[in-house]
Amino acid sequence: MVPVSPLPQQPVAVFDSGVGGLTVLHELLVSLPTEDYLYLGDTARLPYGDRTQQELRDFSVEIADHLLEAGAKLLVVACNSASAAALDTIEAHLEARRVQVDVIGVISPATQLAVAGSRSGRIGLLATPATIASGAYARAVRAADRHVQLESVACPGLASIIEAGSSFDERGRVRGYCAPLRAAQVDQVILGCTHYPLIAPMLQRIVGRGVTLVTSGAGVARSVERALAARELLNPRSQEGEYRFQCTGDVELFQALGTRFLQMPLGEVAHVELAAAVTA
Amino acid sequence: MVPVSPLPQQPVAVFDSGVGGLTVLHELLVSLPTEDYLYLGDTARLPYGDRTQQELRDFSVEIADHLLEAGAKLLVVACNSASAAALDTIEAHLEARRVQVDVIGVISPATQLAVAGSRSGRIGLLATPATIASGAYARAVRAADRHVQLESVACPGLASIIEAGSSFDERGRVRGYCAPLRAAQVDQVILGCTHYPLIAPMLQRIVGRGVTLVTSGAGVARSVERALAARELLNPRSQEGEYRFQCTGDVELFQALGTRFLQMPLGEVAHVELAAAVTA
């Protein structure tokens, strides 16, 4: 088998269990506006936070194959649960297929930004219980700097609250999640779930001016830019690229929610059937 | 007459023609969460952009008196049109009344942030036609550094588009407003209308990663903090302060729009009658 190398005019592919990864796509659009993008939300099987590690690996490999088939030149795993469980698996799978496509998750870029930005050496993490339980952020922080302390707070239900648009009514709960971060006097807080940037203003008011909120998206955008540049895969065109959206579940729901998450109308959303999704 | 000095436990007052100034209040809540706030939206007389300079001075003095009556220890003019037209007038009025209360507008703090942050010496301004016509930003930029070039773009109708929530449909128009800024290769863009921060994500995608969007709010928050500290008027309490909202027009409309602008429910909004507003 000859290694397969992608071309600069192929799209960057981004996937998540739902619409949350659109906050990552937003940052990519800011940094790399001339690229084409293909976004897939695996809405038929969300939330990923409730899935086993093996399920997440199977889903991720299946989606990776689908996106490569659609011509992806780089894969962004814009989901914390899938990044924690399946990043190595996807990379091994691509290597076995001899496909020279980089895979970028959300955990390492966000961790590096937070660690690099911290003066106190104390950083905080807000994430789903599954992401915290995976230990992926704790490992990433240790790998970046073993002298940095990580204060992790599991926020059960917060992603659903944000998706339902009821975060205003749940301020007490959000404040409760932030209390351990304030007590630990962290100076960086990683938003370890792609839904959380939507309530960044509320979180900033709770944690105060001296604390930097670190979203995955900005770090991912830097990593994607470096990865494409290293392989000479940056799209050389000067006008803006095109965006395509796919989901495995309800198309209209995805359109409505997605417009709010991306702050931009999505246009047409294509429904795709993934083999395992049908039986999941 | 003995000079009247306010006390630390009195509220900070913020006023605007409508809900736009709530984006400034948000930044104050981030920086100074233990203060009490009183916000007034002069919604019966908006938009201020269509008013004469004399009207804006009359309205501003009247509102200043009302807010002092309500116990304000500092006044924030969270409106670009009123800041441009009436800041000096309000200060002279307070001095004549021998009231030792600082007045902080939005133009100088935002200009200083943009000038200080610019490496290229080229900064951009998006604002209402009235604000641009006042020349206030051009004067503030010259005062800060006469070697800095200012590229000003009047954006007729943009505040209304944002208030109506239809900015998604008007992307072409927004892109057109940004075209001169891109051509001038500015590295800072002042959002010279308090409505514009609501479409910051869209603007950031259009101007790109290398351009910093400067909102009035962050600069105002710094100025307020310094002013209160200088007069030893920072509220010494440790728990969060309280917020009160008043408007001169429709209370329910203000509540609905305001919740979106502040990303927080406003709670009760009081209707107030200002003498001149009744006949305006």
Interface residues (C-beta under 8 A of the other chain):
Chain A: H26 L29 V30 S31 P33 F168 D169 R171 I199 P201 M202 Q204 R205 G208 R209 A221 T259 Q263 M264 P265
Chain B: H26 L29 V30 S31 P33 F168 D169 R171 I199 P201 M202 Q204 R205 G208 R209 A221 T259 Q263 M264 P265
